[in-house]
Amino acid sequence: KPGFLSFAGSGADSRTTEIFVVMPDTPQAQLDYFGTNSWETPFGYLSGPSDLDLLSKIKAYGDMPPWGEGPESSRIYLDDGYEYLAENFPELDYISKCYVVDEQTELAGDEL
């Protein structure tokens, strides 16, 4: 669902340090398919209304080719990777900080 975070991958054993955020305008067909492969397992999420509102302000180029118009993963790691991103994706947003916060869970009886 929108706000989930996952490591990017294009097949088995292909994950790297890249992450992606499921955006609010992701087509339902893609949402239904997301997470069916082991390399697409979400590891976090944006939970509050202000977090989800923030997603609508981020420029999204979409998935990598051939599924979308986002950056080619193989180009990012070349010596000129940052230049490639700046030239071809000038509105790309970058995550500069990320914090892990403890999740507070209310137990209902013996659940969990």
N, C-alpha and C positions, 0 to 999 in steps of 0.2 A: 504494500500500500504506500501511498505517498509519504515521504519522510524516512523510509527505511534506508539504511546504509549497508553496502556490501562491497567486497573486493571485486574489482573488475576482472573478468576472465573471458576467454574465447573458446575454451574447451578444457578437458581434463588436464590437470597439472599446469594450467596457464596463468594462474593468479600471480599478480605482482604487488607492488605497494600502492597501485592506483585504487581509489575507491570511487564509487558512484552513489549518488543519492537519487532515489526514485522521486521524480518530479510530479507535481500535481496534474499536469496535462498529459501524463503517460496514458496512451490508449488502453482501454480495458483488455483487449486481446493480449497485449504485452504484459499487463499486470497478471492475467490469468496464467501466463507461461512462466513468468519470473519465479525463481526459486525451485523449479522442477529439476534443475541440474545441481550437482553437489558444489560446483564452484560459484554458485550464485546465492549461497546461504547468507541471509542478513545477519549482521553482528551488532547492530545498534539502530537507533531511530531518533528522530526529532519528535518530541512528544507534546510540547505545549502549543497553544494557538499562535503565540508570537513566533515560535520556531517555524511552524508550517506557513505562516504569513510571509516569513523571510524567504522561503523557497520561491514564492511567486515573483520575487524581485531579482532572482539570480538568472543570468543569461544561460539558456540551455541550448546547446548545439545538437543534442541528441546522441544516439548511440554511435559507435565507431562504424566505418564503412565495412561491409556493404549494407548494413541495417539502418544506418542513419548518416547524418552529415557531420558528426563529431570528428575529433582528431584521430589520425591513424596511430594506433599504439606503437607500432614499430618505429615511427618517426620521432616520438617523444624522447627516446633514449639515445638518439644520435647526438654527436657533439653540438649540432645546431638545433637541438630539440626545443629550447626556449624561444629561439628566434622563429622557428617554424610555428609554434603556438602563437606568438605575438603577431606575426604577419598574417596568418590565415584565420585566427580566431581572436580578433582584437577585443571583443567584449567578454572574453573568458574570465570567469571569476575564480579566485584561488582561496583555499582554506588556509589561513595563517595560524590558527590556534584551534585546538579541540580539547575538551575536558571530559573526563569520565566522572559521572556523578553517581552516587549510590542511589539505587532504586528503593523507594519506600513501598512496602507491600503490606496491606492489611490482610490478615488471615481471617477467614470465616470458618470457624470451627476447626476441624482437622484437615482442611484443604491445604494443598500444596504438597 
